[in-house]
């Protein structure tokens, strides 16, 4: 199958404005993950205010992903029927409203519901990613666009985590004011998207005639989509457990401040994004994903475990840098569905929904499992050591991908 059949872009020179559209959309998207990721920094303040147990803290850390886990595929199928720009606008507005609700929350259950709605707004926006990449980019450009998106993820999410302790300080350790600041930022992002966002008409009009079951079954029939999803499951499981509880561990066991914890978390997130640029290029050069995924999964597990075994700031920062390098796997693995032979745009969206559902599962159960393991073992350190094993799923995924999916450049015929 030729690239032109798979890609809605038929002109020899795609418009340069695509990078503006892509850039603003990615900033909107990763800002949602930034808000979710700051829960570990906000958790001590929230727990003190609302008197939360470790299990409740884990529940709060996972709440944003419950809806994603349960509704990712049907919600994505439904949302993928809408056009790129209105879908993104609506989900940004919904996310903004839920942030104001979280800042107002008088009780724990309202805070949980606010985070649940925010998580739904993030997952409902994801079909726009498939539309955006298939409308504006050629197949061979997608892994590069994904790596740029991963770098922006690192900068925005890492920067947000780094800035959150200072926002807390500026507002007298008020987590409510911090959520309101996030909400105001989302108002600005929504306006920017309305002004700058554009879309192109796709040529894959035959997709409109397929039923729900046809689109979903077609997407889920690809074995490599399931293997890819499994790789993300373990990596995000460990990531969310550490983002949610490492600041608490360092504060309680080593008296390391939230400012230092924020820096440690920000380092591996920022470096993970930047590393994706270089590792994606390297994977494109050798046209093989396997060895990258196998080695990066092992590196990630080892560095997570190391973070629980030391109180030395220089060593923690060094381990954070190495962990960030391991997170360079993201664009290499996340671009797999776009190059599968014969796959259609809505099938790509559903494939990404399965991946996102596994990511949501890992991110939801990571802090939840950590909280309950802490209660069961009486040790947060032990809980995090157990959680650190999970990224081995990435190594397994790299081993099991088919020969076609191992290749980085799209297969043509």
Secondary structure, DSSP 4 states (H G I P E B T S, - for coil): --HHHH-S--SSS--TTHHHHHHHHHHHHHHHHHHHHTHHHHHHHHHHHHT--HHHHHHHHHGGGHHHHHHHHHHHHHHTTS-HHHHHHHHHHHHHHHHHHHHH--SHHHHHHHHHHHHHHHHHHTHHHHHHHHHHS-GGGHHHHHHHHHHHHHHHHHHHHHHHHHHHHHTTS-HHHHHHHHHHHHHHHHHHHHHH------S-GGGGGS-HHHHHHHHHT-HHHHHHHHHHHHHHHHHHHHHHHHHHHHHHHH---HHHHHHHHHHHHHHHHHHHHHHHHHHHHHT--HHHHHHHHHHHHHHHHHHHS---HHHHHHHHHHHHHHGGGHHHHHTGGGGSTT--HHHHHHHHHHHHHHHHHHHHHHHHHHHHHHHHHS-HHHHHHHHGGGGHHHHHHHHHS-HHHH-SSPP--
